[in-house]
Amino acid sequence: MPHTHIDALKWVEHGTELLATQVAALDEQAMTEPSALPGWTRKHLAAHVAANADALGNLVHWARTGERTPMYSSMDQRNADIESGAKHSATQLAAWMNRSARNLAVAMDALTTDQWRAEVVTAQGRTVSATEIPWLRAREVCVHAVDLGTGLAFADLPDGFLTALAVDIQARRGLVGVPDGPLPEVVAYLAGRPHSLTGVPDLGPWL
């Protein structure tokens, strides 16, 4: 059964809290250590999540006003913002991440039913209804909470979210089927993250 708009909003809140709690527990040294994503420290990941909230806020503005407001001015600018953000202190990054998440939540909460139906364009160039914004954010905060590399695993995420994510990634990757196995491990595999499944082809990175 597909997830609902309310489901996605709840998962945004859940994942945001997971990330905030983990980042708050990491000191400056720990934040400079590698995340589970190749080439990124935990600071890079925090900067990405913070910038993503700001970028999705642009789409909420687009839906509310009808003014075309892309997530990013360019992918080069997106990458530059992450690199510069990763140079901030752990305290500054935590503040930015929390502030941008709050701003996004407030902005989404203010949208009317008609505004949620407005069409916007994602960073990948897909035209979607604004109702997809919470799902885009839920994926970011929940998956990257695992990527932070503090010991949190896909098994710690809500089953409903994992089911929805498996369906989403399978469709995005154009896979006919998915391997058998525990749901969290199947999702980790589909997302190109470390997993315990055997005899399956490498799918490469995702998100």
C-alpha positions in Angstrom: 0.0 0.0 0.0 1.5 3.4 -1.0 2.4 5.8 1.8 0.2 8.8 2.5 1.1 12.5 2.8 0.7 12.3 6.6 3.0 9.3 6.7 5.7 11.2 4.9 5.3 14.2 7.3 5.7 11.9 10.3 8.8 10.3 8.8 10.3 13.8 8.2 9.8 14.6 11.9 11.2 11.2 13.0 14.3 11.3 10.8 15.0 15.0 11.7 14.9 14.0 15.4 17.2 11.0 14.8 19.7 13.2 13.0 19.6 16.1 15.5 20.1 13.7 18.4 23.1 12.0 16.8 24.8 15.2 15.7 24.3 16.8 19.1 26.1 13.9 20.7 29.2 14.3 18.4 32.0 16.7 19.3 34.2 18.6 16.9 36.7 15.8 16.4 33.9 13.2 15.8 32.2 15.4 13.2 35.5 15.6 11.2 35.7 11.8 11.0 34.4 10.0 7.8 30.8 9.3 7.4 29.5 6.1 5.8 29.5 7.9 2.4 32.7 7.7 0.4 34.6 11.0 0.4 32.4 12.7 2.9 33.1 13.5 6.5 30.2 13.8 9.0 30.5 17.5 8.5 29.9 17.2 4.7 26.8 15.1 5.5 25.4 17.6 8.0 26.0 20.4 5.6 24.2 18.5 2.8 21.2 17.8 5.0 21.0 21.4 6.1 21.3 22.7 2.5 18.7 20.2 1.4 16.2 21.6 3.8 16.9 25.1 2.5 16.6 23.8 -1.1 13.3 22.1 -0.4 12.1 25.3 1.2 12.6 26.9 -2.2 10.1 24.3 -3.6 7.6 25.1 -0.8 8.0 28.8 -1.7 7.3 27.9 -5.4 4.2 26.0 -4.4 2.9 28.8 -2.2 3.6 31.7 -4.5 3.7 30.2 -8.0 7.1 31.9 -8.4 9.5 29.5 -10.1 12.2 28.8 -7.4 14.6 26.0 -8.2 16.1 23.9 -5.4 19.6 25.0 -6.4 20.9 27.6 -8.8 23.1 24.8 -10.3 24.6 21.5 -9.2 28.0 23.1 -9.1 26.6 25.6 -6.6 25.1 22.8 -4.6 28.4 21.0 -4.3 30.3 24.2 -3.5 27.8 25.0 -0.7 28.4 21.5 0.8 32.2 21.9 0.7 32.1 25.4 2.3 29.5 24.2 4.8 31.8 21.3 5.8 34.4 23.9 7.0 32.0 25.2 9.7 32.4 24.1 13.3 30.3 21.2 14.6 28.3 23.7 16.6 27.6 25.9 13.6 26.6 23.0 11.5 24.2 21.6 14.1 22.6 25.1 14.4 22.2 25.4 10.6 20.8 21.9 10.3 18.3 22.4 13.1 17.3 25.9 11.9 16.8 24.9 8.3 14.7 21.9 9.4 12.5 24.1 11.5 12.1 26.6 8.7 11.1 23.9 6.3 8.6 22.4 8.8 7.0 25.8 9.4 6.8 26.5 5.7 5.2 23.1 4.8 2.7 23.5 7.7 1.5 26.8 6.2 0.7 25.4 2.7 -3.0 25.2 1.8 -4.6 22.1 0.2 -4.5 23.8 -3.2 -0.9 24.9 -2.8 0.1 21.3 -2.0 -1.3 20.3 -5.4 1.0 22.8 -7.2 3.6 21.4 -9.5 7.3 22.0 -8.8 10.5 20.6 -10.3 13.1 18.6 -8.3 16.9 19.0 -8.5 16.8 15.9 -10.9 14.4 17.7 -13.2 11.3 15.8 -12.4 8.0 17.7 -12.3 6.1 16.6 -9.2 3.2 17.7 -7.0 4.3 19.7 -4.0 2.9 16.8 -1.9 6.1 14.9 -2.8 8.3 17.4 -0.9 7.8 15.7 2.5 8.7 12.3 1.0 11.9 13.8 -0.6 12.8 15.2 2.8 12.0 12.0 4.7 14.3 10.0 2.4 17.1 12.5 3.1 16.9 12.7 6.9 16.2 9.0 7.5 18.8 7.5 5.1 21.4 10.0 6.1 20.8 9.4 9.8 22.2 5.9 9.0 24.9 7.3 6.8 26.2 9.4 9.7 27.9 6.2 10.8 27.2 6.3 14.6 25.8 2.8 14.7 22.2 3.5 13.7 21.0 1.0 11.1 18.2 0.7 8.6 16.6 -1.8 11.1 16.2 1.2 13.4 14.0 3.1 10.9 10.2 2.6 10.8 9.0 -0.4 8.8 6.5 1.7 6.9 9.2 4.0 5.8 11.5 1.1 4.7 8.6 -0.5 2.7 7.9 2.8 0.9 11.6 3.4 0.3 12.1 -0.1 -1.2 9.2 0.6 -3.6 10.6 4.0 -4.5 14.1 2.9 -5.2 13.0 -0.2 -7.1 11.0 2.1 -9.4 13.8 4.7 -9.7 16.4 2.0 -10.6 13.9 0.2 -12.9 14.4 -3.1 -11.2 11.9 -5.9 -12.1 12.2 -7.5 -8.6 14.2 -7.4 -5.4 16.1 -10.1 -3.6 14.7 -12.0 -0.7 15.9 -11.1 2.8 15.1 -9.1 5.9 13.5 -5.8 4.9 16.2 -3.5 6.4 18.9 -5.5 4.6 17.0 -5.4 1.3 16.6 -1.6 1.6 20.2 -1.2 2.5 21.1 -3.2 -0.7 18.8 -1.2 -2.9 20.2 2.1 -1.5 23.7 1.0 -2.3 24.7 0.8 1.4 26.5 -2.0 3.2 24.2 -5.0 3.7 24.3 -8.7 4.6 22.7 -10.1 1.4 24.8 -12.6 -0.6 24.9 -13.4 -4.3 23.4 -10.1 -5.4 24.9 -7.7 -8.0 26.3 -4.4 -7.0 23.8 -1.6 -7.7 26.1 1.3 -7.1 25.3 4.4 -5.0 21.9 6.1 -4.7 20.7 9.3 -3.0 
